[in-house]
């Protein structure tokens, strides 16, 4: 099997073997009682990412940093694009809507830094 050494497949296999999930979070698929009784309906499910937990690397004033940690002149970032998602107040436990406080805070900090740089 060419997928047997794939890291994601291996991780999923390990997670499914975890006893805690088997005791708590397992749902058996419902058996079709009469397939001829149709019509049967199929639903396509797509896995998607709800948040990235990443972004541009910034300093404490919102200046975007290059790979060598030097700021890019005149470029500032705030909110989720500023990379605070994985290290914010809520970190990886964040839910939709909990980023608003961090967005406002980092926007205010970056705005002050921009105003200071222009003056």
Steps between C-alpha positions, in 0.01 A plus 500: 500500500669826390313698768603286797801719579319831449529706821140619495360150441721366779382775737135433420551128551662570838221736603235242409680238708494732804278334762349828622346568160373144471319526833359849456482623140416207275183495294423196288353573157131427470427188296280532190187305584375466143728635222222445245266735689695803362558761396840498665665837555875553508667796667851608410692627802802725467755558770597863539715713724317753712809690609865500408672581829781671317574806298764763445777525753482836678678679780318639805402816312345318203787552255525204260837326527714347227660155529803662669268665760558848357182708457375575150484882486145634497327160521281431803254220574226450758239241589511139392730578206760617753560144615361532850247219443723220630640702788209723592298505819309184410773326297389172337180487707364811328155493346353724234431839652767478770760665276318835505673624816844416364415660166395823669803502728756429228326748267526771760868426566583495126295817442690684772832383355400617150390838634827535691702410189315758287529786748 
